[in-house]
Amino acid sequence: MSKSHNSYSKQETDGWGDPVTRHYDGNDRQVGYSKQETDGWGDPVTRHYDMDHDQTGYTKQETDGWGNSVTRHYSK
């Protein structure tokens, strides 16, 4: 009986030595990655990419209308 698992993410470095989070499916195939970068205003964001290196979206730490810290998810 083979052991199966769900998808997972792993902290690694890319070809330039920058830290990235690689995302894998349940068969240990990489399906994408995320990387810490800055947006056009210089704010830190986490950009999400597919295996063709096309950006699929990003997340950004912001504050909601009540002063709570939230992670907002944006499409590309």
NORRAWO-V317949 format. One record per backbone hydrogen bond with DSSP energy under -1.0 kcal/mol. CO is the residue of the C=O (numbers start at 1). NH is the residue of the N-H. If there is no record, write none. Layout:
BEGIN
((CO NH) (CO NH))
END
This chain:
BEGIN
((8 24) (10 22) (12 20) (14 17) (18 14) (20 12) (21 34) (22 10) (23 31) (23 32) (24 8) (25 28) (29 25) (32 23) (33 49) (34 21) (35 47) (37 45) (39 42) (43 39) (45 37) (46 59) (47 35) (48 56) (48 57) (49 33) (50 53) (54 50) (57 48) (58 74) (59 46) (60 72) (62 70) (64 67) (68 64) (70 62) (72 60) (74 58))
END
